[in-house]
Amino acid sequence: SSHFGSSLPLPIATARHTLAAHQAEAANMADTKVAEKEKKAEKKVMDENDEAFCGYCSLQMLDSDGLASRVKGYNVKAPVQIVSLPGAELVVFEAHFLTTNPLFFLEIRNEEQFYLFGQWWMDGPKHSEANQICQLVPIKMQDCIKQSEQIPHAFAGEAHCQVLRNSTTRLASASFTTEDKKFKTKLAKVILTMPREAWMEYKSYRVRVWKAGKNWAGQDKDEDDEKKKDEENKDEEKKE
């Protein structure tokens, strides 16, 4: 009986098997390289030791409706430095404001209608919801004055990092220093203190946001590729 159409001669079968094995190995290596590349990028975004940290904060005076006051001395903005040691249990962020600046300063006013509000963020001088670290829980400016009667030129507040689990029970502490200049109490310094585990949790959240962005971008690319293929197939059909 004829063996035509039965299994391939051994050398050809072996060669094909070897080729398939090489292709599978190459595909695995490519996948491993992609995974390693992504892990490297993830570590960069996480920035565990804060080597690339670039922070800012902005503090301003609001009225009782939460609207920004437009008088002289209503807001300040400054770069933020991490001043705690790497790996310290408490991460300490510090910002200074020039109280001798005649136009751009923040006055702590002893008036009932004014509140102090602020925001901390990272990744450059422009604030956005995506790069915000936390917000100061608004404090009545009169309460700030009362506190500084107990400890001269100092008062404290709390900041809320909304992306933390149970965030409302894990507020960061903010301590403020003032200076008196020409009968005005001006904000000179703010120190934000956050437990390390909260800071690392915040940064892990940033990694998730970054991953989600990549996934969306990848999905869009897949859809574009599919559209392109469909169009190419239609063109081929037309030619036929």
C-alpha positions in Angstrom: 0.0 0.0 0.0 1.1 3.6 -0.7 2.5 5.7 2.2 2.0 8.9 0.2 0.5 11.6 2.4 1.5 9.9 5.6 4.0 11.4 8.2 6.9 13.4 6.9 10.4 11.8 6.5 12.2 11.9 9.8 14.9 14.6 8.9 12.2 17.1 7.6 10.0 16.5 10.7 13.0 17.0 13.0 14.0 20.2 11.2 10.5 21.6 11.5 10.3 20.6 15.2 13.7 22.3 15.8 12.5 25.5 13.9 9.3 25.6 16.0 11.3 25.2 19.2 13.7 28.0 18.2 10.8 30.3 17.3 9.1 29.5 20.6 12.4 30.2 22.5 12.8 33.5 20.5 9.2 34.5 21.4 9.8 33.7 25.1 13.0 35.7 25.1 11.2 38.7 23.5 8.5 38.5 26.1 11.1 38.3 28.9 12.8 41.4 27.4 9.5 43.3 27.3 8.7 42.3 30.9 12.1 43.4 32.1 11.8 46.7 30.2 8.4 47.3 31.8 9.7 46.4 35.3 12.6 48.9 34.8 10.1 51.6 33.7 7.9 50.8 36.7 10.8 51.2 39.1 11.6 54.6 37.5 8.0 55.7 38.0 8.0 54.4 41.6 11.3 56.2 42.3 11.6 54.4 45.7 14.4 56.6 47.0 12.9 59.9 45.7 16.0 60.5 43.6 13.9 62.3 40.9 11.4 64.0 43.3 10.5 67.5 42.1 7.7 68.9 44.3 5.8 72.2 44.7 3.2 73.6 47.0 0.8 76.5 46.8 -1.0 78.1 49.7 -3.7 80.7 49.5 -6.3 82.7 51.4 -9.9 81.8 50.6 -13.1 83.5 51.8 -15.9 81.7 53.6 -17.4 80.6 50.2 -14.2 78.9 49.2 -13.3 81.6 46.7 -9.8 83.0 46.2 -9.4 86.5 47.6 -7.8 88.9 45.0 -6.1 91.3 47.4 -2.3 91.7 47.8 -0.8 89.0 49.8 -3.3 86.3 49.1 -1.1 83.4 47.8 2.4 81.9 47.6 4.0 79.1 45.7 7.4 77.5 46.2 9.4 74.3 45.3 9.2 71.5 47.9 12.3 69.6 49.2 12.3 66.3 51.0 14.5 67.0 54.0 14.2 63.6 55.8 16.9 61.0 55.5 16.3 58.2 52.8 14.3 55.4 54.3 13.2 57.4 57.4 9.9 56.4 59.0 8.6 59.9 58.5 8.9 61.6 55.1 9.4 65.4 55.7 8.6 67.9 52.9 9.7 71.5 53.4 9.0 74.8 51.5 10.1 78.4 52.2 8.5 81.7 51.2 10.3 85.0 51.0 8.5 87.3 53.5 10.4 90.4 52.2 8.7 90.2 48.8 6.5 93.3 48.7 3.9 91.8 46.3 3.9 88.0 46.4 3.4 86.9 50.0 0.7 85.3 52.1 -0.7 87.3 55.0 -2.3 85.4 57.9 -5.2 87.9 58.7 -7.0 88.1 62.0 -10.4 88.4 60.2 -13.3 86.0 60.6 -14.1 85.4 56.9 -10.7 84.2 55.8 -9.4 80.6 55.5 -6.0 79.1 54.7 -5.9 76.4 52.0 -3.1 74.7 50.2 -2.0 72.0 47.8 1.2 69.9 47.4 2.1 68.2 44.1 5.0 66.7 42.2 6.4 66.4 38.6 6.9 70.1 37.8 5.5 73.5 38.6 2.0 73.0 37.2 -0.6 71.5 39.5 -3.2 68.9 38.2 -5.4 66.3 39.8 -3.1 63.6 38.4 0.1 64.9 40.1 -1.4 66.1 43.4 0.0 64.6 46.6 -2.5 66.2 49.1 -4.6 69.2 50.0 -4.6 71.2 53.3 -7.8 70.9 55.2 -8.9 74.6 55.2 -8.1 76.3 58.5 -9.7 79.6 59.8 -7.0 82.2 59.8 -8.2 83.5 63.1 -7.6 80.0 64.5 -4.0 80.2 63.1 -3.5 83.5 65.0 -4.9 81.9 68.2 -2.5 79.0 67.9 0.5 81.3 67.4 -0.5 83.1 70.6 0.4 79.8 72.4 3.6 79.2 70.4 4.9 82.4 68.8 5.1 82.4 65.0 3.8 78.8 64.7 0.6 77.0 64.0 -0.4 73.5 62.7 -2.9 72.0 60.3 -3.7 68.7 58.5 -3.5 67.6 54.9 -5.6 65.0 53.1 -4.1 62.6 50.6 -7.3 61.3 48.9 -5.8 58.3 47.1 -4.8 56.5 50.3 -7.0 53.6 51.6 -9.1 55.0 54.6 -7.6 58.4 53.7 -9.8 60.4 56.0 -8.3 58.6 59.1 -4.7 59.0 57.8 -4.2 62.8 57.5 -0.7 64.1 57.2 0.5 66.9 59.6 1.4 70.3 58.4 3.3 72.8 60.5 3.6 76.5 59.6 6.1 79.2 60.6 5.3 83.0 60.3 7.3 86.2 60.4 6.0 89.7 61.3 6.9 92.3 58.6 5.5 95.8 58.7 2.6 95.0 61.0 1.6 92.0 58.8 1.9 88.3 59.8 3.4 86.6 56.7 3.8 82.9 56.0 7.5 82.0 56.0 7.7 78.2 55.9 5.6 75.0 55.8 6.6 71.5 56.8 4.5 68.5 55.7 5.1 65.2 57.5 3.8 61.9 56.1 4.4 58.3 57.4 6.6 56.4 55.0 4.1 53.7 54.4 1.5 56.3 53.4 4.1 57.9 51.0 4.9 54.6 49.4 1.2 53.7 49.1 0.7 57.1 47.3 3.6 56.3 44.9 2.2 52.8 44.3 -1.1 54.4 43.3 0.9 56.6 40.8 2.4 53.4 39.3 -1.1 52.0 38.9 -2.3 55.2 37.1 0.7 55.0 34.8 0.0 51.3 34.0 -3.7 52.1 33.4 -2.6 54.9 30.9 -0.3 52.4 29.1 -3.1 49.8 28.9 -5.5 52.4 27.4 -2.8 53.5 24.9 -2.2 49.8 24.0 -5.9 49.2 23.5 -6.2 52.2 21.2 -3.2 51.0 19.2 -4.7 47.5 18.9 -7.9 49.0 17.7 -6.0 51.2 15.2 -4.1 48.2 13.9 -7.3 46.2 13.4 -8.9 49.1 11.5 -5.8 49.4 9.3 -5.9 45.6 8.6 -9.6 45.8 7.7 -8.9 48.7 5.3 -6.0 46.8 3.7 -8.3 43.7 3.2 -11.0 45.8 1.6 -8.4 47.4 -0.7 -7.2 43.9 -1.7 -10.8 42.7 -2.3 -11.4 45.7 -4.6 -8.3 45.0 -6.6 -9.5 41.4 -7.2 
